[in-house]
Amino acid sequence: MAGEQLFDLTLSEDQRITRENMRRFAQSEIRSISKKADLDQALPAGFLRKAADLGLALLPIPEDFGGAGMPRSPVSNVLNAEDLAHGDFAIALAVMTPQGFVNTLVDQGSAAQQEKYLGALASEEFVPATVALMEPRATFVPEKLETKAARQGNDYVLNGVKSMVILGASAKFVLVVADAGAEGPQAFIVEQGAAGVSFAKEEYMGLKPIEVSRMTLENVKVPASAKLGEGEKAFNLQRLVDLSRLAACALAVGTCQAVLDYVVPYVNERVAFGEPISHRQAVAFMVANIAIELDGMRLLVWRAASRAEQGLDFHKEAYLARVLCAEKAMEIGTNGVQLLGGHGFTREHPVEQWYRNLRAVGILEGAAAV
């Protein structure tokens, strides 16, 4: 029994090479723009097009539709999210979001839907696509949706409001999750420009550089063929939720690693009372605790992703990863700011920005499913 709980932490050669590329991109292309993008509350023109060259959305798309035809790999995807978030959590989330739409379509879409939409997403250009699951109320849980889908002949009519829709109004395709009555929660592909759809920009303390929108659906009519899945591929909401939670956790791991990598040299170089502050036991213990909790977060995320990749049940593991990462990411962000003392409250250092972005880990649902 114990052997069944083990998972291999050895990276494949492709994963190792990909990690090197992701880390290089995170450092040279993401970290270099993250502060200005946060202050401007916008990404530089052309950045997402440049990010599309990474080919993340292309990887799981079959070759017949213009993709790379690589097997779905949640493990590789959490590694990518982790490495990109070392540059910036919010920007990495924007880069990963279309892949979440693609992964869900590959996992749960019908053959006709894959043929129709995956080809459009297998482009050399950046094609925004996203998932709209969250709703703007404090008591929101994914299983109890107030967005409704009513069957009318060969169509469905959608009504409701979605919040924290990443890439929002820019998205060419939005996968809207709604309560379809007796059919339970279902997902519907809503194309850009559909009548009755409107977007409004939402403001949060973090995620400043990227487009985060509230989506309102008023009598939005979509054909029954837009409902995700068919036959054995009936929509599985829990799988979408669990894979999106792993994405948020992986982004948190990458950002928390950035915090650790930043504070270690800072506390070693910052001198107070004639010696580096790292010589103070309280400081040294705080840094050590960041490293300990970070390793725990990473191992839980990797274990859940490994089970998902093997086709095993991973709901419990994804839930545990979410609980730990939501708590410890905030603790690490807070301690990172604390270790910088008064500097932690200024915008001179990036730790306050990482802290603000990490606040999103405990509330994000549905985004960038791995």
C-alpha positions in Angstrom: 0.0 0.0 0.0 2.8 2.4 0.9 4.4 2.0 -2.5 1.2 3.2 -4.2 1.6 6.5 -2.5 5.0 7.2 -3.9 5.7 9.3 -6.9 8.9 9.8 -9.0 10.5 13.2 -8.7 12.9 12.6 -11.5 12.4 15.0 -14.4 12.4 13.7 -18.0 14.9 15.2 -20.4 12.2 17.2 -22.1 11.0 18.6 -18.7 14.5 19.6 -17.7 15.1 21.5 -21.0 11.6 23.1 -20.8 12.3 24.2 -17.2 15.5 25.9 -18.4 13.6 27.8 -21.1 10.8 28.8 -18.8 13.2 30.1 -16.1 15.1 32.0 -18.7 11.9 33.6 -20.0 10.7 34.4 -16.5 13.9 36.2 -15.7 14.6 38.0 -19.0 11.0 38.7 -20.2 8.7 38.7 -17.1 10.8 39.9 -14.2 12.2 42.7 -16.3 8.7 44.2 -17.0 6.8 43.1 -13.9 7.2 46.3 -11.8 6.3 48.7 -14.6 3.4 46.5 -15.6 2.1 46.5 -12.1 2.4 50.3 -11.8 0.9 50.9 -15.3 -1.8 48.2 -14.6 -1.2 46.9 -18.1 1.2 44.6 -19.9 3.5 46.1 -22.6 2.1 45.9 -26.1 3.1 42.7 -27.8 4.1 40.9 -24.6 1.5 38.1 -24.8 2.4 37.6 -28.5 6.0 37.1 -27.4 4.7 34.7 -24.7 2.9 32.7 -27.3 6.2 31.7 -28.7 6.7 29.5 -25.7 4.0 27.2 -27.3 2.3 26.3 -24.1 -1.2 26.2 -25.5 0.0 24.3 -28.6 1.5 21.3 -26.6 -1.7 19.3 -25.9 -3.4 20.2 -29.2 -3.4 17.2 -31.6 -1.2 17.5 -34.7 -4.3 17.1 -36.9 -5.4 20.5 -35.6 -2.0 22.2 -35.9 -0.7 21.5 -32.4 2.3 19.7 -31.1 0.3 16.6 -30.2 2.1 16.1 -26.9 0.4 13.9 -24.2 -1.5 15.9 -21.5 0.9 16.3 -18.7 -0.3 18.0 -15.5 3.2 17.5 -14.0 4.9 19.5 -16.8 2.2 22.1 -16.6 2.6 22.8 -12.9 6.4 22.9 -13.4 5.8 25.6 -16.2 3.5 27.6 -13.9 6.0 27.4 -11.1 8.9 28.6 -13.2 7.0 31.4 -14.9 5.6 32.7 -11.6 9.2 33.1 -10.3 9.1 36.1 -12.6 5.6 37.3 -11.6 2.5 35.6 -10.4 0.0 37.8 -12.3 1.8 37.8 -15.7 2.3 34.0 -15.4 -1.4 33.6 -14.8 -2.2 35.5 -18.0 0.3 33.4 -20.0 -1.1 30.2 -18.7 -4.9 31.0 -19.0 -5.4 30.0 -22.6 -3.7 26.7 -22.0 -6.3 26.1 -19.2 -9.1 26.5 -21.8 -7.2 24.2 -24.2 -6.6 21.6 -21.5 -10.2 21.5 -20.5 -11.3 21.1 -24.1 -8.8 18.3 -24.7 -9.9 16.6 -21.5 -13.6 17.0 -21.8 -14.6 18.3 -25.2 -16.3 16.3 -27.9 -14.5 15.5 -31.1 -16.5 18.1 -33.0 -15.7 20.8 -30.4 -12.0 19.9 -30.5 -12.0 20.1 -34.3 -13.8 23.4 -34.3 -12.0 25.3 -31.6 -8.5 23.7 -31.2 -7.5 24.6 -34.7 -8.4 28.2 -34.1 -6.2 28.1 -30.9 -3.3 26.5 -32.6 -2.0 29.8 -34.0 1.3 31.5 -34.0 -0.5 34.5 -32.6 -1.7 34.8 -29.0 -5.3 33.7 -29.0 -7.0 34.7 -25.7 -9.3 32.1 -24.3 -10.5 31.6 -20.7 -12.8 29.9 -18.2 -15.6 31.8 -16.3 -16.5 29.9 -13.2 -16.4 32.3 -10.2 -19.3 34.5 -9.2 -19.3 37.8 -7.2 -20.6 36.7 -3.8 -18.9 36.0 -0.6 -20.5 32.6 -0.2 -19.5 31.3 -3.7 -18.6 27.7 -4.0 -18.2 26.1 -7.5 -20.9 23.5 -6.9 -23.7 26.1 -6.2 -23.9 28.3 -9.2 -26.3 31.2 -9.7 -25.5 31.5 -13.4 -28.3 29.5 -15.1 -28.5 27.7 -18.4 -32.1 26.9 -19.7 -32.7 24.6 -22.6 -34.8 26.1 -25.4 -35.2 23.7 -28.3 -31.8 23.3 -29.9 -30.3 26.1 -27.9 -29.4 27.0 -24.3 -30.0 30.5 -22.9 -27.5 31.7 -20.3 -28.1 34.3 -17.6 -25.9 35.3 -14.7 -22.8 37.2 -13.7 -19.2 35.9 -13.5 -16.3 37.5 -11.7 -12.5 37.3 -11.9 -12.6 36.3 -15.5 -8.9 36.4 -16.6 -8.4 38.0 -20.0 -12.1 38.8 -19.9 -13.2 41.0 -22.8 -10.1 40.1 -24.9 -11.0 36.4 -24.9 -12.0 35.0 -28.2 -13.6 32.0 -26.4 -15.0 31.9 -22.9 -15.9 28.6 -21.2 -18.9 29.6 -19.0 -19.9 27.2 -16.3 -23.6 27.4 -15.4 -26.3 25.4 -13.6 -28.3 23.6 -16.2 -31.0 22.4 -13.9 -31.6 18.7 -14.0 -28.4 18.3 -16.0 -26.4 19.8 -13.2 -23.4 22.1 -13.7 -22.4 22.3 -17.4 -19.9 24.3 -19.4 -20.7 26.3 -22.5 -18.3 27.8 -25.1 -19.3 31.4 -25.6 -17.6 33.1 -28.5 -16.5 36.7 -28.6 -19.1 39.1 -29.7 -22.1 37.0 -28.6 -25.3 39.0 -28.1 -26.1 39.7 -24.5 -22.5 39.4 -23.2 -20.8 42.4 -21.5 -17.6 42.9 -19.5 -16.5 45.4 -16.9 -13.0 45.8 -15.5 -12.6 44.6 -11.9 -10.0 46.1 -9.5 -8.1 44.0 -7.0 -5.2 44.7 -4.7 -3.1 42.3 -6.8 -3.1 41.0 -10.4 -2.7 44.6 -11.5 -1.0 44.1 -14.9 -3.6 41.7 -16.4 -7.2 42.0 -17.5 -9.6 40.8 -14.9 -13.2 41.2 -15.7 -16.8 40.8 -14.5 -18.8 39.1 -17.2 -22.6 39.6 -17.4 -24.7 37.3 -19.5 -28.2 38.4 -20.3 -30.3 35.9 -22.4 -27.2 34.8 -24.2 -28.2 32.1 -26.7 -25.7 29.4 -27.6 -26.4 26.2 -29.6 -26.6 22.9 -27.8 -23.4 21.9 -29.6 -21.6 24.6 -27.5 -22.2 22.5 -24.3 -18.9 20.9 -23.4 -18.6 17.2 -23.8 -20.6 14.4 -25.3 -21.5 10.9 -24.2 -18.6 9.5 -22.1 -17.0 13.0 -22.0 -19.8 14.6 -19.9 -18.6 17.7 -18.2 -16.8 17.0 -14.9 -16.8 20.2 -12.8 -14.7 18.7 -10.0 -11.9 17.9 -12.4 -11.8 21.4 -13.7 -11.8 22.9 -10.2 -9.1 20.5 -9.0 -6.8 21.2 -12.0 -7.3 24.9 -11.7 -6.5 24.8 -8.0 -3.2 23.0 -8.8 -2.5 25.8 -11.3 -3.0 28.5 -8.6 -0.9 26.5 -6.2 2.0 26.1 -8.7 1.9 29.8 -9.3 2.1 30.3 -5.6 5.1 28.0 -5.3 7.0 29.9 -7.9 6.3 33.2 -6.4 7.2 32.0 -2.9 10.5 30.7 -4.3 11.1 34.2 -5.6 10.4 35.6 -2.1 12.9 33.2 -0.6 15.5 33.9 -3.3 15.2 37.6 -2.6 15.2 37.7 1.2 18.2 35.4 1.7 20.8 37.8 0.2 19.0 40.8 1.7 19.2 39.5 5.3 22.8 38.5 4.8 23.8 41.9 3.4 21.6 44.2 5.6 23.7 45.2 8.6 22.3 46.4 11.9 24.0 46.9 15.2 27.3 45.9 13.6 26.3 42.6 12.0 24.1 41.1 9.3 20.5 40.8 10.5 20.6 37.1 9.5 22.7 36.6 12.6 19.7 37.3 14.7 17.9 34.1 15.6 14.4 35.5 14.9 15.4 36.4 11.4 17.2 33.2 10.7 14.3 31.1 11.9 11.8 33.1 9.8 13.9 32.5 6.6 14.2 28.8 7.5 10.5 28.5 8.0 9.9 30.0 4.6 12.1 27.3 3.0 10.4 24.5 5.0 6.8 25.6 4.2 7.8 26.1 0.5 9.1 22.6 0.2 5.9 21.3 1.7 3.8 23.3 -0.7 5.8 22.1 -3.7 5.7 18.4 -2.7 1.9 18.5 -2.2 1.4 20.1 -5.6 3.7 17.7 -7.4 2.0 14.7 -5.8 -1.4 15.8 -6.8 -0.2 16.5 -10.4 1.5 13.2 -10.6 -1.7 11.3 -9.6 -3.7 13.3 -12.1 -1.2 12.4 -14.8 -1.4 8.7 -14.0 -5.2 8.8 -14.2 -5.6 8.2 -10.5 -8.1 10.0 -8.3 -6.4 13.2 -7.1 -9.3 15.2 -5.6 -8.1 14.8 -2.0 -4.5 15.6 -2.9 -5.5 18.8 -4.9 -7.7 19.9 -1.9 -4.9 19.4 0.5 -2.5 21.3 -1.7 -5.0 24.2 -2.0 -5.5 24.4 1.7 -1.8 24.4 2.5 -0.8 26.8 -0.3 -3.6 29.3 0.5 -2.4 29.5 4.1 1.4 29.3 3.7 1.6 31.5 0.6 0.1 34.3 2.6 2.4 33.6 5.5 5.5 33.6 3.2 4.4 36.8 1.5 3.8 38.4 4.9 7.2 37.3 6.3 9.0 38.4 3.1 7.7 41.9 3.7 8.5 41.7 7.4 12.1 40.6 6.7 12.7 43.7 4.7 11.6 45.9 7.7 10.6 49.4 6.6 11.8 48.6 3.1 9.1 46.0 2.9 6.4 48.7 3.0 7.9 50.6 0.0 7.6 49.9 -3.7 11.4 49.9 -4.1 11.5 46.2 -3.6 9.3 43.6 -5.4 8.2 41.7 -2.3 5.2 43.9 -1.6 4.0 43.2 -5.1 4.5 39.4 -4.7 2.6 39.7 -1.4 -0.4 41.4 -3.0 -0.5 38.8 -5.8 -0.3 35.9 -3.4 -3.6 37.1 -1.8 -5.3 35.7 -4.9 -4.3 32.1 -4.3 -7.1 31.4 -1.8 -9.9 32.7 -4.0 -9.0 31.9 -7.6 -11.2 29.2 -9.1 -11.3 27.8 -12.6 -8.3 29.7 -14.0 -5.5 28.2 -16.0 -6.3 24.5 -15.3 -3.2 22.4 -15.7 
